[in-house]
Amino acid sequence: RAAAGCGCRAVEFDTMLSAGGTPFLIHDETLERTTDGRGEVARTPDETLRLLDAGGRFGAAFAGEPVPTLLQAIDLCAELDLWANIEIKPAAGHEARTGEMVARIVREAWLHRPPLLSSFSEIALDAARRAAPLLPRALLAGALPADWRGRAERLGCVALHAGARHTTPDGIRAVREAGFGYACYTVNDTAQARRLFRAGVDAVFTDRPDLLMSEAPA
């Protein structure tokens, strides 16, 4: 809702499986940093996750914000007419199952413009490819690996996503000339965003869309 309020047309979020195998939106494998809970997400039952406060640590205005399920997020994206990049972020040892579950749910529940599925885990991306081959995919990396093209082609990816501080004009050019999209994370500075867009990236991931919206291409 905050992103839509800033004028964004797209959002990015991470999804991980609970103990019950339900995809929830959460960044870390553990609960302490972003919620008032404790323990591992993969060992926490759905009913416990639904009761957590995932907003209070970020300010009083967000207190009481729950940890949403992927299905709830899909419904809200439809309501707000937002496209999404859904990062498959499996807990260790749950790579294939997470990729498969996320892809299946998205395939069945997302009824407007297909979202992009991305992951650092090639196992998760491959499982997503097998479960929902028509959903577009992107390979995430800190820096572009030397064999990025072979990896992306093997997984049927349409884009590469890399850390902004590891991104170079030559890397952007090579990826774009090979026919892939290129996006950078995490960019919270307008000057850096401007440089990246001039260099040819398609998009940047940011925590501050209120600052960067004026830098985005039309």
Backbone hydrogen bonds, N-H to C=O, Kabsch-Sander energy under -0.5 kcal/mol:
donor,donor_aa,acceptor,acceptor_aa,energy
5,G,1,R,-2.2
6,C,2,A,-1.0
6,C,3,A,-0.8
7,G,4,A,-1.5
8,C,3,A,-2.2
11,V,83,W,-1.8
13,F,85,N,-1.8
15,T,87,E,-2.2
16,M,24,F,-2.5
18,S,22,T,-2.0
19,A,41,V,-0.5
19,A,44,T,-2.4
21,G,18,S,-1.5
24,F,16,M,-3.0
25,L,68,P,-2.9
26,I,14,D,-0.8
26,I,24,F,-0.8
31,L,39,G,-2.2
35,T,31,L,-1.8
36,D,53,D,-0.9
41,V,29,E,-2.9
43,R,40,E,-1.2
44,T,41,V,-1.8
48,T,45,P,-0.6
49,L,45,P,-2.1
50,R,46,D,-2.4
51,L,48,T,-1.0
52,L,49,L,-1.2
54,A,52,L,-0.7
54,A,65,E,-3.6
58,F,55,G,-2.1
59,G,56,G,-1.2
62,F,59,G,-1.7
63,A,60,A,-1.2
65,E,62,F,-2.0
67,V,49,L,-0.6
70,L,23,P,-2.8
73,A,69,T,-2.0
74,I,70,L,-2.5
75,D,71,L,-2.2
76,L,72,Q,-2.1
77,C,73,A,-2.6
78,A,74,I,-2.1
79,E,75,D,-2.2
80,L,76,L,-2.5
81,D,77,C,-0.7
81,D,78,A,-0.6
82,L,77,C,-2.6
83,W,9,R,-2.5
85,N,11,V,-2.5
86,I,84,A,-0.6
86,I,116,L,-2.9
87,E,13,F,-2.9
87,E,85,N,-0.8
88,I,86,I,-0.6
88,I,118,S,-3.5
89,K,15,T,-2.4
89,K,87,E,-0.8
94,H,91,A,-2.5
98,T,94,H,-2.4
99,G,95,E,-2.3
100,E,96,A,-2.4
101,M,97,R,-2.7
102,V,98,T,-2.6
103,A,99,G,-1.9
104,R,100,E,-2.4
105,I,101,M,-2.3
106,V,102,V,-2.6
107,R,103,A,-2.6
108,E,104,R,-1.9
109,A,105,I,-2.7
110,W,106,V,-2.2
111,L,109,A,-0.8
116,L,84,A,-2.2
117,L,136,P,-2.5
118,S,86,I,-2.2
119,S,138,A,-1.3
122,E,120,F,-0.7
125,L,121,S,-2.1
126,D,122,E,-2.2
127,A,123,I,-2.1
128,A,124,A,-2.4
129,R,125,L,-2.5
130,R,126,D,-2.0
131,A,127,A,-2.0
132,A,128,A,-2.7
135,L,132,A,-1.8
138,A,117,L,-2.2
139,L,159,A,-1.9
140,L,119,S,-2.4
140,L,138,A,-0.5
141,A,161,H,-2.1
148,W,145,P,-1.7
151,R,147,D,-2.1
152,A,148,W,-2.6
153,E,149,R,-2.6
154,R,150,G,-2.3
155,L,151,R,-1.8
156,G,153,E,-0.9
157,C,152,A,-3.0
158,V,137,R,-3.1
159,A,137,R,-1.0
160,L,181,G,-2.5
161,H,139,L,-2.6
162,A,183,A,-2.2
163,G,141,A,-0.6
163,G,142,G,-2.2
164,A,185,Y,-4.2
166,H,163,G,-1.2
167,T,164,A,-1.3
172,I,168,T,-2.5
173,R,169,P,-2.5
174,A,170,D,-2.4
175,V,171,G,-2.2
176,R,172,I,-2.7
177,E,173,R,-2.7
178,A,174,A,-1.3
179,G,176,R,-1.6
180,F,175,V,-2.1
181,G,158,V,-2.4
183,A,160,L,-1.8
184,C,203,A,-1.7
185,Y,162,A,-1.7
187,V,205,F,-3.3
188,N,186,T,-0.6
193,A,189,D,-2.4
194,R,190,T,-2.4
195,R,191,A,-2.1
196,L,192,Q,-2.3
197,F,193,A,-2.6
198,R,194,R,-2.2
199,A,195,R,-1.7
200,G,196,L,-0.7
200,G,197,F,-0.8
201,V,196,L,-2.1
202,D,182,Y,-3.0
203,A,182,Y,-1.0
205,F,184,C,-3.0
211,L,208,R,-1.3
212,L,208,R,-1.8
213,M,209,P,-1.8
215,E,212,L,-2.4
216,A,212,L,-0.7
216,A,213,M,-1.0
